[in-house]
Amino acid sequence: MVQARLNHEEEAALIKHLLSWDSGGIAFEKKFAAFVGSAEAISVTSCSSVSKLAAELAEFKSRDEVIIPTHAFVATTVPFAHHEVSVRRADIDPGAWVISTDVVSELITAKTKLMVIVHLYGMPANMDTIMAVAENFGIPVVEDCAQAPSA
């Protein structure tokens, strides 16, 4: 049987959950940050939301650059197009299917304002190397770990 509408009990449960998200969401973010060893975590509705949020917060100027791995869903890239940002595609490590740390520093120019790192298939990118490069150049890094949260 397919139910097209929520019954009163289901509707009440949904509303209760939505109204409690503020405290529940914050608790989840704190637990997730601790789980992945990060100072902070922000929960969003989708990976596309991460890219959109990053694009908005980066305060890009026309022709600024963002580095994104070649092997990532198109929705990772689309929000940056709305800001007239040049996307620099970083090749992947063929053994891990994530961004290759060998090419990241070669892609950085004076216009590079952000790196978006996508962890895939349970395989994390080499964040120690990426963060060292990013810190050396003063470039913020956004990690999309939706497909590899505990890797």
C-alpha positions in Angstrom: 0.0 0.0 0.0 1.3 3.4 -1.0 0.5 6.3 1.4 0.6 9.7 -0.3 0.0 11.7 2.8 1.2 11.6 6.4 -1.2 10.5 9.0 -1.5 12.7 12.2 0.9 10.7 14.2 3.6 10.8 11.4 3.0 14.5 10.9 3.4 15.2 14.6 6.6 13.2 14.7 8.0 15.0 11.7 7.2 18.5 13.1 8.7 17.5 16.5 11.9 16.4 14.7 12.1 19.6 12.6 11.5 21.9 15.6 14.2 20.1 17.6 16.8 20.2 14.8 18.6 23.2 16.3 19.7 21.4 19.4 19.9 18.0 17.7 21.7 19.4 14.7 24.3 21.1 16.8 24.8 18.0 18.9 25.3 16.0 15.7 27.8 18.4 14.3 29.8 18.4 17.5 29.8 14.5 17.6 30.7 14.3 13.9 33.5 16.8 14.3 35.0 14.8 17.1 34.5 11.6 15.1 36.5 12.9 12.1 39.1 14.8 14.3 38.0 18.3 13.2 37.5 21.4 15.3 34.2 22.0 13.6 31.7 20.4 11.2 28.6 21.9 9.5 25.8 19.6 8.4 24.1 20.5 5.2 21.4 18.9 3.0 23.7 17.7 0.2 27.2 17.8 -1.3 25.8 20.4 -3.7 25.0 22.6 -0.7 28.6 22.4 0.5 29.9 23.7 -2.8 27.2 26.5 -2.9 28.1 27.5 0.7 31.8 27.5 0.0 31.3 29.6 -3.1 29.2 32.1 -1.2 31.6 32.3 1.7 34.8 32.6 -0.4 33.8 36.1 -1.6 35.3 35.5 -5.0 36.2 38.2 -7.4 35.9 37.7 -11.2 38.5 35.4 -12.5 39.6 34.0 -9.2 40.4 30.3 -9.2 39.2 27.2 -7.3 41.0 23.8 -7.4 38.6 20.8 -7.7 39.5 17.2 -8.5 38.7 16.0 -12.0 36.8 13.0 -10.6 33.9 14.7 -8.8 30.2 15.1 -9.4 29.3 18.1 -11.6 27.3 19.6 -8.7 30.7 20.2 -6.9 31.6 22.6 -9.7 28.4 24.3 -10.7 28.1 26.8 -7.8 31.5 28.3 -8.7 30.4 29.0 -12.3 27.8 31.4 -10.8 30.6 33.5 -9.4 32.7 33.7 -12.7 35.4 31.6 -11.0 37.9 29.6 -13.1 37.9 26.0 -12.1 41.3 24.4 -12.1 41.0 20.6 -12.3 43.4 18.6 -10.3 44.2 15.1 -11.6 43.4 12.1 -9.4 45.6 9.4 -7.9 44.6 6.4 -10.1 45.0 4.0 -7.2 42.7 5.9 -4.8 40.4 7.8 -7.1 40.8 11.0 -5.1 42.8 14.2 -5.8 46.5 13.6 -6.4 48.7 15.6 -4.1 51.5 15.5 -6.7 49.7 18.1 -8.9 48.0 20.4 -6.3 50.9 22.8 -5.8 51.5 23.0 -9.6 48.0 24.3 -10.1 48.2 27.1 -7.5 48.5 30.7 -8.9 48.1 34.1 -7.4 44.4 33.9 -8.3 43.8 30.6 -6.4 41.4 31.4 -3.6 40.1 27.9 -2.5 40.6 24.2 -2.8 37.7 21.8 -2.7 38.8 18.2 -1.7 36.3 15.4 -2.4 36.9 12.1 -0.6 35.3 9.2 -2.5 34.4 5.5 -2.2 35.7 5.4 1.4 39.1 6.7 0.2 40.4 9.9 1.8 42.7 12.3 0.1 46.1 12.8 1.6 45.0 15.7 3.8 48.4 16.1 5.6 50.1 17.0 2.3 47.1 19.1 1.0 46.9 21.1 4.2 50.7 21.7 4.2 50.4 23.1 0.7 47.3 25.1 1.5 48.9 26.6 4.6 52.1 27.5 2.7 50.0 29.4 0.1 47.3 30.7 2.6 44.5 29.0 0.7 41.4 27.7 2.6 40.3 24.1 2.0 36.8 22.7 2.0 36.4 18.9 2.4 33.5 17.1 1.0 33.5 13.8 2.9 30.0 12.6 2.3 31.2 9.4 0.6 34.1 8.7 3.0 33.2 10.1 6.4 35.3 7.7 8.5 38.1 7.0 6.1 
